[in-house]
């Protein structure tokens, strides 16, 4: 973020990274939205995104351990859907919109559908299995709610070929923060087991 020269979709002349206004994918552009070179920043952003995405694989594998033993089908669905989403999201990382245009957006959608489905199944599994206060189900559910609204806005932007709204990158960050909190909670709970 510190290396990103600047520019958002709503203010191309903006200087530096705008946490709530830049998409994470903006950081991967070789030429920033303000027209300046982002050679090293784009490479570091791509590496960071890849690390983030790859950490989701052990998350999806571990998460079903928190389900009741009777939820083996839910656990298998979470693992399978989650890993499909990870594979598709790796493709998203290597297909920045700067070079791949609408194909990037289509791949985002293809990655989100199994990922959001895995989250929904996982939240239901946690809600049935967790002791009160069901923090894992609550954090996962909150993340799912924010992510679904963000996804709907993103898809309407793609389908409508419109400029979109700055709410989309802001919701992206809120969903990411909730996802990281959920991942941490799951890691701590599965480690304790």
N, C-alpha and C positions, 0 to 999 in steps of 0.2 A: 504494500500500500504506500509505503514511504517513497518508493521509486516511481510510482505512477505519475506522469507529468501533468495530467489533468484532462478535464472535459467530461461532461455527462451527456446523456441523450437530450436533456432539457436545457443545458447550458454548456455548449461546446467550448466556451472560453474560460470555464472554471479552471482555477489553478489547483493542482494537486488532487489527491483522492478525496472524494466526498463519501464518507461511510454510508450514509443513508440514501444517497442518490446514485452511486455507481453499483452496477451489477458486479458480482464476483467475476463473471466472465469478461468484463471490461478490462480487468487487470491483465488478462492474457493477450491483449492486442499488442502487436509489434509496433504499431503506430497508434498512439492514444487518440481518444476522441477529439482532443484539441489540435491534432495534427503533428505533435512532437513524437520523436522516436522513443520507444519504450523497450529497447532491445533486452536489457538485463532484467528489467521489471517483469516483462512478459514471461521470460524463462523461469524466473523465481516463482511467479504466480502459478504457472503451469505445474511446477514441481510441488508447490504447496497444495494445490487442488488435488493432485494425484495422491499425495500422502493422506489428505483428508478422506478422499473417496476409498482408498484402500483400507483405512481403519474401519470402514463400515463392514467389511467382510467378517472380521472376527466378532463384531457387534451382532450381526445377524445370526451368526453361528451360536453365540453364547446366550442371546436373549431368551430363546425358548427353554433354557434350563430353569427359568423362573416360573414356568407354567406348571400346572398340575400334571401328574403322570398321565392322566386320562386325556390330556390335550395333545397327544402325539401328532395327530393330523394337522392341528393348528401350528404346532412347532415346525413340522416339515414344510408347511406352506410358507411360514415366515422365512425359514432358511432359504428355500428355493426362490421365492419372489425377491427377497432381499439381495441374494447373490446375482440374480438376473439384472436387478437395478444397478448393482455395483458395476457389472460388466458394461452395461449401457452407459453409465455415467463416466466410465473411463473413456469411452468413445467421445462423449461430450467434451471432456478435457482436451482431447486431441483434435477437436473440430471447432475452433473458435469462430464466432460469427463473423469476424473480420475477413476470414478467408472462405468460410463455408456458408455464409448467409443464412437463408431459410432452412437449409439442411441442419444447421446447428439447433435451431428452434424445434424442428421435428424430432431431433435426437433427444433434446431435453424432455419433450413430451413422452417419448418412448421410454426414457429412463424413469420418469416420475410415476407413470401408471403402476408398474409393479412395485416400486418403492412405497408409494402411498397405500397401496393395497396391503403390503407387508406390515406397514405401520398400523393400519386399521385392525388387521387380524391380531397383531401383537398387543395392541391396547385392549382388545376384547379378552385375550388370553390372560393378560395381567390383571384385568378387572375381576376375572373369575378366580384367579390364583393367589393374588397378593393379600397379605393381611392388611387391615386398616392401618394407616390412612391411605393406602394404595397410591403412594407417591409416584411410582413408575407409570401406572395407568394415567394418573393426572398429568404428569409432564408430557408423556407420549401423546395423550389426547389433546393437550393444549398445542403441542407442536403440529399435530395432524390438522387441527382446526385452522391454524394460521397458514399452514402449507396449502391446504385446500383452497382457501380464499386467494392466496398468492397464485396458485396454479390456475385457477379460473380466470383471474385477471390477465395472466401471462398468455393463456390460450386465446382469450378474446382479443388481445393485442395482435397475436399471430394471425388469427383467422380474419380479423377485420382490417389487417394491414394498416393499423393506426399507430400513432406515436406512442400510445400507452400512457401510463401514469407513474409518477415517481413513487407511488405507493408500492409498486411491485418490488423494486430493489430494497425498500425499507422492510417490507414483510419478509423478503428473502433473508435479511439479517436476523430478524426476530425468530424465524423458523430455525435458522442455523444455531442461534444461541440456545434455543430450547432443545434442539437435537444434541448439541454437545453436552448439555446438562443431563439429558436422558441417557446418553452413552456413558457418562461418568457414573451415574447411579447404577446402571446395569453392570458396569465393570466392577464396582465396589460390591454389589450384591452377589454376583456370580463368583467373585474371588473369595468372599466369605464362605461360600458353600464348598 
